[in-house]
């Protein structure tokens, strides 16, 4: 799995230049960005193919330092809360164990990340300031019909991510 870090996130993490992505399939690419939510540094991760958004609120310095683990843990919880097919989620998480940090995955992908950020900001009322994981906010953002890189037309990101995961299961013959 590739995690494309935006320039602001790279600066926040004090990381030097990152390599470009090599993952040919958008199913295993995510772009990550640091965003201020209610004045707290938070993580926005957007799936490059479906525009599914993951939000982790008010991350500690330690959580930022262990970003790969923080992301994987948050992703597992987010996908479980989204009620996606459990077998497809388990397969996706198993097949994406190796994490590689890269530059973001392209202008279109970053444009959709920015639109997801706009949706997060507009739906801020669904934020739970007492929790790192944000299932209600994610449900609101990922339930809105939107456009994305991997599919034509408008549809909810959660629905598209579910399709993407099922396509991966079928492709691998699982």
C-alpha positions as CSV (number, residue, x, y, z in Angstrom):
1,X,0.0,0.0,0.0
2,X,1.2,3.5,-0.8
3,X,0.6,6.5,1.4
4,X,1.1,9.7,-0.6
5,X,1.9,12.5,1.8
6,X,1.1,16.1,0.9
7,X,3.8,18.7,1.3
8,X,2.3,20.2,4.4
9,X,2.2,16.8,6.0
10,X,5.8,16.1,5.0
11,X,6.8,19.4,6.6
12,X,4.9,18.5,9.8
13,X,6.6,15.2,10.0
14,X,10.0,16.8,9.1
15,X,10.5,14.3,6.2
16,X,12.7,14.9,3.3
17,X,11.7,14.4,-0.3
18,X,9.8,11.2,-0.9
19,X,9.9,9.0,-4.0
20,X,7.1,8.9,-6.5
21,X,4.5,6.2,-6.3
22,X,4.9,2.8,-8.0
23,X,1.6,1.1,-7.1
24,X,-0.1,0.6,-10.5
25,X,-3.5,0.0,-8.9
26,X,-5.4,2.8,-7.3
27,X,-7.0,0.3,-5.0
28,X,-3.9,0.4,-2.8
29,X,-3.1,4.1,-2.9
30,X,-4.1,6.7,-0.3
31,X,-3.2,10.3,-0.1
32,X,-2.8,11.8,3.4
33,X,-3.0,15.4,4.6
34,X,-2.8,17.2,7.9
35,X,-5.9,19.4,8.4
36,X,-6.9,21.6,11.3
37,X,-10.2,20.4,12.8
38,X,-11.4,22.7,15.6
39,X,-7.9,24.0,15.9
40,X,-6.4,20.5,16.4
41,X,-4.0,18.8,14.0
42,X,-5.9,15.9,12.4
43,X,-5.3,13.4,9.6
44,X,-7.4,13.2,6.5
45,X,-6.7,10.1,4.3
46,X,-8.4,9.7,1.0
47,X,-8.5,6.6,-1.1
48,X,-7.3,7.5,-4.5
49,X,-9.7,5.4,-6.5
50,X,-13.0,5.8,-4.6
51,X,-12.5,9.1,-2.7
52,X,-13.4,7.3,0.6
53,X,-12.2,9.6,3.4
54,X,-10.8,8.5,6.8
55,X,-10.5,11.2,9.5
56,X,-8.4,10.8,12.7
57,X,-8.9,13.8,15.1
58,X,-6.4,15.5,17.3
59,X,-3.4,13.2,16.8
60,X,-0.6,13.2,19.4
61,X,3.0,13.7,18.4
62,X,3.6,10.0,19.0
63,X,0.7,9.1,16.6
64,X,2.2,11.3,13.9
65,X,5.6,9.8,14.5
66,X,4.1,6.3,14.0
67,X,1.9,7.4,11.1
68,X,2.0,4.0,9.3
69,X,0.6,2.2,12.3
70,X,-1.8,5.1,13.2
71,X,-3.2,5.0,9.6
72,X,-3.5,1.2,9.5
73,X,-5.3,1.0,12.9
74,X,-7.6,3.9,11.9
75,X,-8.3,2.3,8.5
76,X,-9.3,-1.0,10.1
77,X,-11.7,0.7,12.5
78,X,-13.1,3.0,9.7
79,X,-13.8,0.1,7.3
80,X,-15.4,-1.9,10.1
81,X,-17.6,1.1,11.0
82,X,-18.6,1.6,7.4
83,X,-20.2,-1.9,7.4
84,X,-18.3,-3.0,4.3
85,X,-18.2,-6.8,3.5
86,X,-16.0,-8.2,6.4
87,X,-14.3,-10.8,4.1
88,X,-13.4,-8.1,1.6
89,X,-12.1,-5.8,4.3
90,X,-10.0,-8.5,5.9
91,X,-8.5,-9.5,2.6
92,X,-7.7,-5.8,1.7
93,X,-6.0,-5.2,5.1
94,X,-4.0,-8.4,4.8
95,X,-2.9,-7.6,1.2
96,X,-1.9,-4.1,2.2
97,X,0.4,-4.9,5.1
98,X,3.5,-3.4,3.5
99,X,3.2,0.3,3.6
100,X,5.4,2.7,1.6
101,X,5.5,6.5,1.9
102,X,5.5,8.4,-1.4
103,X,4.6,11.8,-2.9
104,X,0.9,12.3,-3.5
105,X,-0.5,10.4,-6.4
106,X,-1.4,13.1,-8.9
107,X,-3.3,16.4,-9.4
108,X,-6.7,14.7,-9.9
109,X,-6.2,12.7,-6.8
110,X,-5.2,15.7,-4.8
111,X,-8.1,17.7,-6.2
112,X,-10.5,15.0,-4.9
113,X,-8.6,15.1,-1.5
114,X,-9.3,18.8,-1.4
115,X,-13.0,18.2,-2.1
116,X,-13.1,15.6,0.7
117,X,-11.5,18.2,3.0
118,X,-14.3,20.7,2.0
119,X,-16.9,18.1,2.9
120,X,-15.2,17.4,6.2
121,X,-15.2,21.1,7.0
122,X,-18.8,21.5,6.0
123,X,-19.9,18.5,8.1
124,X,-17.9,19.5,11.1
125,X,-21.0,19.3,13.3
126,X,-20.7,15.5,13.1
127,X,-17.2,15.6,14.7
128,X,-16.8,13.9,18.1
129,X,-14.2,16.0,20.0
130,X,-13.7,13.3,22.6
131,X,-12.5,10.6,20.1
132,X,-9.7,10.0,17.7
133,X,-11.8,7.9,15.3
134,X,-14.7,9.7,13.6
135,X,-17.3,7.2,12.4
136,X,-20.2,9.7,12.3
137,X,-18.2,12.3,10.4
138,X,-16.8,9.7,8.0
139,X,-20.4,8.3,7.5
140,X,-21.6,11.8,6.6
141,X,-18.7,12.6,4.2
142,X,-18.6,9.1,2.6
143,X,-22.4,9.0,2.2
144,X,-22.5,12.1,0.0
145,X,-22.7,11.5,-3.7
146,X,-19.4,12.6,-5.2
147,X,-17.0,12.2,-8.1
148,X,-13.7,10.2,-8.0
149,X,-10.8,9.1,-10.1
150,X,-11.8,5.4,-10.4
151,X,-15.5,5.5,-11.3
152,X,-17.7,7.6,-13.6
153,X,-20.6,9.8,-12.4
154,X,-21.8,10.6,-8.9
155,X,-22.1,8.0,-6.1
156,X,-21.3,7.8,-2.4
157,X,-17.6,7.1,-1.7
158,X,-18.5,4.3,0.8
159,X,-20.4,2.5,-1.9
160,X,-17.5,2.9,-4.4
161,X,-15.0,1.6,-1.9
162,X,-17.1,-1.4,-1.3
163,X,-17.2,-2.1,-5.0
164,X,-13.4,-1.6,-5.2
165,X,-12.9,-4.1,-2.4
166,X,-15.2,-6.7,-3.9
167,X,-13.5,-6.3,-7.3
168,X,-10.1,-7.0,-5.6
169,X,-11.6,-10.2,-4.0
170,X,-12.9,-11.3,-7.4
171,X,-9.6,-10.4,-9.2
172,X,-7.6,-12.5,-6.7
173,X,-10.0,-15.4,-6.9
174,X,-10.7,-15.4,-3.1
